[in-house]
Amino acid sequence: MNESEASRRAQLYEVLLKLSGLLGSDPVRSDVRKALDAGGTVFSGERKNVSVDEEWLRRCEEAEADFRAAIEQSRSLIKKDGEVVRIDRAKRPSKDSVAHLARHSNLIRSVTDDGRLAPEEIYITANDDDLAVYENRFLYLALTFTADFVGQRYDRIKRAYSETGVSLRAGGSVKDQKKDLDYALELSETSNGSGDAADAAGQAVTERIRNVMNSISGYLQSPLMKAVSAAPKLNPPIVRTNIIKNNVHFARIYELYSYLYSYRGPGYTLNDDAKNNSDADERTKNALADVAALQYFIAYQGVFSGWDESEAAYDEECEKRRAEALRRLRLSAEEARERKAAGKMTDDEYTALLERTNASLYEACEKAEEETAELRRSEREERQRTIRLAAERDMMADKLESTVKACEERIRENTARAEREYAEKADEKIGKERLAMQAEREAMKKETDLLAARLRGEGLIGADGDPAGDVTDRDAFIRLEDEYFALEEYYRRQWAKVKKSIRSREWKKALKDGDGK
């Protein structure tokens, strides 16, 4: 059982203990307890019993020290390579340079009088550390293989432990002249979760497997293994080099790798651990009765909206308990003084009693101060909230006022713009109609001039437009003059109608455009 699960169970058990102590004499609890005795309570549960083969687990645990020691040694092989260069380009000759020069005397240019050699060319070695040697690559292979081996079995064991199920059926009834109570409870749960349903032994085994996995993962994250991971991977069979055979740590790692490589089977066995009870024990029935009494209280409060009344009653009860506790403390102190005065109490006992009394009073005072501070804090928060709401109200009022002013200004601007647009469009329409009427008038004038010319040609009127001499066709002249005046009157009336129609149409359009904007 991990730490979080143990803490949760402890907290729930503490709640049950407090609930049992508070509801020991509750009538609903007693009735439910009778109903459970009269009826029946049946539990059934199922849990996987996992038996792990601890041989492979023990070997993996023992190999952790060998893996750590092998990595700490950080074995590397010096790759030696070199070339023959001119003596003026040689930087750091070594003993390999001297040995090469002894084998190739042709490179010696001269020998000084004191016996010193003066070569023309010399062999220079270049050393380079290579961590990806065979032994380190084998170490990386053993670590990854062990991690896969343990990880697969850990996942399967956890999954097996998580497959649990439990069901509960409890019920009964109590009927007499005063009450009629029926109680029934059904619960069914099937879990496939985190594996916390394992017993103590199973939890211990899974914890050991988890520790091995964490150790192997840590070794794989070491700088040496990260460097070796980029090298080509080894494939079985493994060659047992001198280091793998003779080094105690590499030899044990090779034995573990060979054991895991040849291991067959899942590494554990599964057995169904089913448990069925025809009836619950006394503690279980009492706990169910406690919970039922609490459920009855919750149902009553929810149906009849009694939460506020219950909260007020709780506060009043707490105040009574504090007052009763202070009264008992005062009585105890007075009784102690009387016993001290009568010589029935020593000074040490009296002092100890006063210290306990003072401690209780101090605790009560601290609690009262905390409640007072809480009330003051609530008052400050309420005051700040009121101030904040007032500020928000003023801000909203200013914002509303500015918004109204902006809307009014926008309406005025839209109205003025609509009037200007209306006037411009109206003037444009009137101008167009005036031009059309002028064109029509000019056309009528031309027709009149043609008629006058025809009359002058016929001698009916003179050059000044007056009748010439004796007009024989006076009726024709009068008709022509009446037509002329009728045409003038028609033009005037039509022009007035056209101007009125244009103004009305443009004004309606301007109003419509203003509302849309």
N, C-alpha and C positions, 0 to 999 in steps of 0.2 A: 504494500500500500504506500503510494507516494505521499509526500508531505501535504499537498493541497487536499487530497482525498481524506487523509486522516483529520485534518483541521475541519473539513466540512462535516464529517461524521461527529466530531466532538461538539461542534456548535449545534447540530440538530439534536444530539442527545441532551445537551444542556437545555434547549428549549422544551423538550419533553419533560425533563425533571422539574423545571419551573412551572410548566403547565399542570403537571400532576399535583404539585404542592398547592397551587392556587385553586384547583377545581376538585379537591378531595371530597368536599361536601356538596357539590353542585347537584341539584335534583335531576337535571337532564343527564348528567354523567351517570348517576345511579340507575336511571331508567334504561339508558343504552347498555349499561353493564348487565342488567337483568335480561334485556333482549338478546344479548350475545350468548348468555348462558342458556336461555331458552331455545335459541336457534342453533346456529353453528358457524364456525369459522374454519375455512379450508385454505391452506396455503399449498402452492406447488411451485417448484423452482427447478431450473436446469442450468448447470454450469459445466464447462469443459474442464476435465482434470488432465493437465498436461504433465507428462513425465519426461524430463529432458535427460538425454544421455550426457552425463557430466564429464565423460572422458575427453571429448573434443573441447569442451569448455575449459576444463582444467589445463589441458595442454596449451591452449591459446593464452590463458592467464599466465602460465609459467614462461611462455616465450616472450612476454612483454619486456622483461629485463634484457633478454638477448637482443631483441630488436633495438632497444635503447643503446646498449653497449656497442653494437655494430655500427650504428649511425654516429655515435660520438667519436669513434675511431677515425671516421672520414677517410677511409683508405683511398689513395690515389696512386697512379703509376706515372712515372716520369717518362714522357716520350722524348727520346733522344734523336735528334736529327742535326745534320751539319753540312758544311760545304767548305771547299778550299778557296780562300780569298787571298788577295795580295797582302803583304805584311803591313802596308800602310793603312789598310782598311780593317785590320784585325783590332777588335776592341778588348776582349777579355779571353786570353788563351787559358786553357784548362789542362788537366792531366791527360785528357783524351787528345788534346792537340799535340802534346809531347809524344805520346804513344804513336800517333799517326805519323809524326815527323820521323820517328825512329824507323818506321816501316817504309817510309818514302824519302830516302836520303837524296833523291834527285831534286827535292824542293830546297835543299840547302845551297845557298849561293856562295858563302865563304865561311871560314873559321878564323876568328881573331887569334892574336898571339897568346892571349890568356885563356884560350880554349872555349870562348863563347861562340855559339852558332849564330850565324846571320842568315836565316832562311829568306828566300824570295817570296814564297807563299806558305800559308799555314792553314791547318784545318781548325775551324771554329764550330762548336756545337751550339745548338739552340734548344733550350729546355722548355717544355710546356706542360703544365698540369692538366691531366685528363681525368675527370671524376667518373666518367662513364666507362669504367673498367668492368670486366665481366662480373666480378664479385658484387659490385654496387648494383649492377643491372639485375643480378639474381636477387639481391635484397629487395629491390623495388618490386620484382615479380612476386616474391613471397608475401610482401605486405599487401599488394592489391588482391592477390588470390585469397588471403586470409580475410580481408575486409569484405569481399564478395561472399565468401563462405558464411561468415558470422552474420552479415547483414540479412541475407536471405532467410536464414533460420530465425533470426530475431523478428522479422516481419510476420512470418507464419505463426510463431508462438504467440505474439501479441494479438494477432487476428483470432487465434483459437481461444485465448482467454476472454476476448471481447464478445464472443458469441454466448450470451447469457439470456435467460428469460425468467420471469416471475409472474405469478398470477395470484390474486386474492379474491375470495368470495366470503363475505361476512354479512349476517343479517339476522333479524329476529323481531319479535313484537311483544309489547306489554299492553295489556288492556285491563282496566279496572273501572270503578265508578267515576274516578276523577280524570283519567287520561286515557288516551288511545294513541300509542306510539308505535310506528313501524320504522325500522332501521335497516338499510341495505347498502352495501358497498361492494363494488366490483372494480378490480384493477387488473390489467393485463399489460405486460411490457416485454418487448423483445429488443435486446440491445446488440448492436454490432459496432461498438464505439472504440474507446481508447484502450481497453484491456484492463481497466481498474477492478474488474470483478474477480481477479485472481486472489487466491488466499495468500497468507503470509509467506508460505514457502515459495509459491509461484512468483510473488512479487520480488523475493530475494533473488531467485534465479534470473528473472528478467533484468534486474538491476545489475547483476554480474555481467550478463551479456552486453548490456548497454555500456558498461565501463570498458569492456574489451574493445567495443566498436569505437568509443571515443579515443582510446589510446592509439589504436591503429590509425585513425584519421589524423591524430596529431603527428604521428611519425611521418605520414605521407606528406604533411605540410612543412616538413623540415627543409632547410635550404639544400641539403644534399640530395634528398629525394626529388625536389622540384627540378634540380639540375639534371638528374638522371632520367627524369620522365621524358625529356626531349630526345633521348638516345633511342636507337632501335630496340624494340621489345624482344625479350628472349622467348623462345618456344621450347617446350619439352622435347626430348629429354635434356636434363641439366647435366653439364659436365662438372664433375667434382674436382675442382682445381686444388692446389696445395692449401690455399687459404681456406676454402670451404671444407676440406677434410681435417685440417690440423687446428684451425682456430675454433675454440670451444663454442663461441657464440654462433659463428656461421654453421658449425656442425649441427647444433641444436635447431637452428632455423631450417636447415635442410631436412632434418628428421620431421619437424612439424609440417613442412611443405609436402613431403612424401606421404605423411599420414593423412593430411587433408585431401591430397590429390587422389588417393586411393579409397577415401571414405565413401561408403555407399549408404543410402538411407537418408531420411529427413532429419535425423538427429534428435527426434522426440517421438513420443507415442501419445495418442489421445484416447481418453476414456470419458464417457458420459457420467457426470456426477449429479444425478437427479435426486431430488429430495421432495417427498410428499408428506404432508401432515394432514391427518383427518380433522384435527382440532388444534387451535392455538393454545399456548400456555397462558398463565395468569398475567404475566407482564405484558404480553401482546394485547390481550383483551383490555387491560386497564389503559394502555396507550391508545387503543382505538376508541375507547369511551371518552378519554380526554379530548382527542381530536374531534369526536362527534359533538361534544358539548361546545367546543369552540366554533364548529361549523353552524350549530344552531344559533349561537349568538350572532355570527356574521349574517346569517340569513334574516334574522329578526331585524338587525340594524338596516340591512339593505332594503327590506320590504317596507318597513315603517319609517324610514329616514330618521333613524335615531342616533346617528353618529355624533351630531352636535351635543345632544343631551348626554351621551355616554362620555364625551370628552369633558364636558363640564363636571359631571359626577366624578370622573377620574381626578381632575384638578382639586376638587373639594376633598376627596379622600386623601390625596397626598398632603394637603394642608393639615388635615386632621391628624395624620400619622406624624407629621413633624411636630405639631403642638403636643401630641401625646408623648413623643420621645423627649421633648424638652421638659414636660411635667415630670416624667419619670426620673430624669436627670436631677431636677431640683429636689425631688423627694429623696433620692438616693444621697444627695449631698447633705440634706438636713439630717437624715438618719445617721449618716457617717459622723456628723458633728456631735450628735447626741451620744452615739456610742463612744466617740473619742472622749467626750467630757465625762462619761461614766466609767472610763478606763477599760472598756471592752474592746478597744481597737488600738493597736500600736501606732506610733508615729509613721512608720514605714507603710503600713497598710492604709492609713488615712491619706498619706501623700500619694500613694499609688492610685487610690480611688479618685482623689481630686484631679490627678493628671489625666485619668481616663475621662472624667467628667469634662475637664477643660478641652480635651481633644475632641470629644463629641460636640461640645458647644462651638468650638472653633470650626469644626466641619459644617455644622448647621449654619453658622454665620457666613462661611465661605459660599455655601450653596445659595443662601439668601442674597449675598452680594452678586453672585453670578446671575441669579434671576433678575435682580435689580439692573445689573449691567445689560442683560439681554433686553429688558423692557426699555431702558434708555436707548439702546442701540436701535430697537424697533421704532421708538419715537423719533430718533434722528433720521432714520431712513424714511419714515412717513413724512417728516417735515421736508426733507430734501426732495421727496417725490412730489409733495405739494408745490414746492418752489419750482421744481422742474416743469410740472404741469402748467403752472401759471406762466412761466416763461414761454413754454410752447404755445399756450393760448395767446399771449401777446404777440408772439412771432407770427402765429397763424392769422391774427387780426391784421397785423401790418401787411402781411403777404396778401390777404384778401383785399385790403384797401388798395394796395399797389396794383393788384390784378384788375380791380374794378376801374381804377384810373386808366390803366393801360387799355382795357376794353373800350372805355368811353373814348379815349383818344383814337383808338383804331376805328371805332364807328364813325367818329367825326372825319377822319381821314378818308375812309371808304365812301362816306356820303359826299364829301367835297369832290373826291375823284369821280364818283358816279355823276354828279352834277356837271362837272367839267366835260366828262365824256359825252353826257347827254347833250350839252350845249354844242359841243363840237360836231357830234353826229347830226343834231338837228339843223345846225347851220349848213352842214354839208348837204343834207337832204333838201333843205329849202333852196340852197344855191342851185342844186341840180334841177329841182322843179322850176325855179325861176328861169333858168336857162332854157328849159324845155318850153315853158310858156312863152318866153320871148321869141323863141324860134317859131312857135305856132302863131304868135302875134305878127311876126314879120311875114310869115307865109300868108296870113289873112290880109296884111297890108298890101303885099304884092298883088293878091287877088283883087283887092279894092282898087288899086292903081290900074290894074288891067281893065277892071270894069269901068273906071272913070275914063280911061283912054278910049274904050269902046264907045262910051256915051259921047265923048267929045268928037269922036270920029263920025258919030251919027248925027252930030249937031244938036244934041240935047242939052249939053252944058258947055260953058265957055272955058277959056283957059284958066280963069280964077275959080272954077268949080260951080259958079252960079248958073242957073238955067239960061240958056242962050235963046233970045227972041221968043217967039211963041212956040212953046213946046207942045207938040201935038199929042205925045204919049206921056201925059202927066201922071197917069196912074202907075206906069212902069217906074218912073223916077221915085214916086212916093214909096212903092214897094221896095225898091233898092235901098232907099234911105232907112226904112224900117228894119230891113234885114241887117243893115250895118249897125244900127243901135242895139238891136237884139243880140248880135254877135258880141258887141262890147260888154253888154250886161252879163251874158253867159260866161265870158272870160273872167269877169270880176268875181262872180259867184264861185266858179270852179277854182279859182286861185285861193279864195278864202277857205273853201273846204279842204283843199290839198294841204295848206299850211296847218290847219287844225288837226288833220289826220296824222301828219308827220309828227307834230309835237306830242300828241297823245301816245302814239306807238313808241316813240323814243323814250318817253318818260316811264312807261310801263317796263320797257326793257332795262332801263337804268335801275329801277327799283328791284327787279328780279336779280340783276347782276350784283347789286349791293347786298341782298339777303344771302346769296350764295357765298359771297366772300366772307 
